[in-house]
């Protein structure tokens, strides 16, 4: 963010404790800090604001540094963001760099989202000076992410409604024919299950999703008497929303591929299990069909290429071991911490 030519903010020189940096004078150091597009602050050991660069004042719409000088840094944030500040200062004091994202309006009340890093600062003798905080305005990125999440949630909501509408239409068409009604009830139950699976990861607060809950919900709608889908061992393991979305798409593509070329249509079996190996989460799709896999199916086609793109975007991958009567597909994603069941 640039500085308006007529900005009348008084920033003063940096504190004497940071007055020299590689032999630079006070004026040189202040000029260097003012070149940054980020909001740079020096917070004292007591948590009070000691210094803020000129572009930081501009970004926060503060006309005079004396408005915030000597005030507790945490008090400049909304109440709900203050625990982030306290935790970040504590982590920095222990020698660890801290980072968080939070909402804080400007001094003039305009809404802003900030990506903030906090680190401990010491002088040449090793004495604590305080903390260096660098805040970057990420409002545009946050807004774009919000719009994308709202659109995705709306699409899922409409998809769930579409499942319900299709089930209703099928029941209406089958009414009065016992054989058709039995078939439609089965199809409607599968559509409803797909709708439930969609709702498992429509969390806009980015709450983690339990893999042991997600995978069975995604797989159950595809199991049928011709080709049962067996769910093997699944660890109680939290994955984030992005990974849950990726797995839902990948499982769907594998099921579509099986419907076109494999066991879900020709008959056979599918077994899915998962495990955590070091820092990797592995999901194994083992499919065996009652008929040989056609040569053209082994090329993967557009569906498997789409799977590769989906997983690459989540820093994952999938390997496929083709068999004469099916395939073993291993999906790999970065693993977090396994929870105790």
C-alpha positions, 0 to 999 in steps of 0.5 A, spaced: 500 500 500 502 506 498 503 512 502 498 518 500 503 525 499 499 529 504 499 524 510 500 528 516 502 522 520 508 523 525 512 516 526 518 519 530 525 515 529 525 508 531 527 506 539 534 507 541 534 499 542 533 498 535 537 504 532 542 501 529 542 495 524 548 493 520 551 500 521 545 504 519 543 510 522 536 512 525 534 515 519 536 510 514 533 505 518 526 508 518 527 510 511 528 502 510 522 500 514 518 505 510 519 502 504 515 495 506 508 495 504 507 491 510 505 494 517 511 493 521 511 494 529 516 494 534 512 491 541 515 492 547 517 487 552 511 489 556 506 489 550 506 496 549 506 499 542 513 502 541 514 504 533 510 503 527 512 504 520 509 509 515 506 504 511 503 501 517 500 507 519 497 508 512 494 501 512 491 502 519 488 509 517 492 512 523 493 519 522 498 520 528 502 515 531 501 518 538 494 515 537 497 508 539 504 510 542 504 506 548 498 503 548 497 495 549 498 492 542 492 487 544 487 492 546 488 495 538 484 488 536 477 486 537 476 482 543 475 475 539 482 476 536 486 478 543 487 471 545 491 470 538 495 476 540 497 473 547 498 466 544 503 469 539 507 474 544 508 468 548 510 463 543 515 469 540 518 470 548 519 462 548 523 463 541 518 460 536 516 465 531 508 465 531 503 467 525 496 468 525 490 471 521 485 475 524 480 481 523 481 488 525 478 494 522 482 500 521 482 506 526 477 509 521 472 503 522 474 500 515 474 492 515 480 489 514 483 482 515 491 481 517 496 475 516 500 477 522 507 474 524 511 475 531 518 474 533 522 476 539 527 481 538 534 482 542 540 487 542 547 485 540 548 483 547 542 478 547 538 483 552 530 482 550 528 488 546 521 486 545 517 483 539 517 485 531 510 484 528 509 484 521 502 485 519 500 484 511 493 486 509 490 480 506 483 482 505 482 481 498 484 474 498 480 473 504 474 476 501 475 471 495 476 465 499 469 467 502 466 468 496 469 461 493 466 457 500 459 460 499 459 458 492 461 451 494 456 451 499 451 453 495 453 448 489 453 442 495 446 445 497 443 445 490 446 438 489 443 435 495 436 438 493 437 435 486 438 428 489 431 429 493 428 432 487 430 426 483 428 421 488 421 424 489 420 424 481 422 416 481 417 415 487 412 418 483 413 415 477 413 408 480 407 409 484 402 403 484 408 398 481 410 394 487 417 392 483 418 399 481 417 401 488 422 397 491 427 399 486 426 406 487 426 406 494 433 403 494 435 408 489 432 414 493 436 411 499 443 411 495 441 418 493 440 420 500 446 417 502 450 421 497 447 428 500 449 426 507 456 425 505 456 432 501 454 435 508 460 432 512 465 437 509 460 443 508 463 447 514 465 454 513 469 454 519 474 449 516 473 444 522 477 438 521 473 432 518 474 425 521 476 420 516 473 414 519 466 418 518 467 421 511 470 415 508 464 410 509 459 415 508 462 416 501 462 409 499 456 406 502 451 409 496 455 405 491 455 398 495 450 393 491 449 386 491 452 385 484 459 389 487 459 390 495 463 395 497 467 393 504 470 398 508 476 396 512 480 399 517 480 406 517 484 410 523 480 415 527 484 421 523 482 428 522 483 431 515 482 438 513 476 441 509 480 441 502 483 434 503 475 432 505 473 435 498 479 432 494 477 425 497 470 426 495 472 428 488 477 422 488 472 417 490 467 419 486 471 418 480 474 411 482 466 409 482 464 412 476 470 409 472 468 402 476 461 403 473 463 404 466 469 399 466 469 395 472 466 391 478 460 396 480 457 394 473 460 387 471 460 384 478 465 383 483 468 387 489 471 393 492 475 394 499 477 400 501 482 401 507 486 407 510 493 407 514 498 412 516 505 411 514 510 416 517 507 423 515 503 420 509 496 418 509 494 412 505 487 410 502 487 404 498 482 402 493 482 395 491 477 393 486 476 386 483 471 385 477 468 379 474 470 380 467 477 382 465 479 390 465 479 392 457 485 395 454 482 402 453 480 402 461 487 401 463 489 408 459 486 412 465 482 416 461 480 423 463 477 421 470 484 419 472 487 425 469 482 429 473 484 425 479 491 427 478 490 434 478 485 434 484 491 431 488 496 435 486 493 441 488 493 438 495 500 436 495 498 428 494 498 423 489 495 417 486 499 410 484 495 405 480 497 398 480 493 395 474 491 387 475 488 383 469 481 383 473 481 390 476 486 395 480 489 397 486 489 405 487 493 408 493 491 415 494 496 419 498 496 425 502 499 429 507 498 426 514 496 430 521 496 427 528 491 421 529 486 422 535 485 416 540 479 413 538 
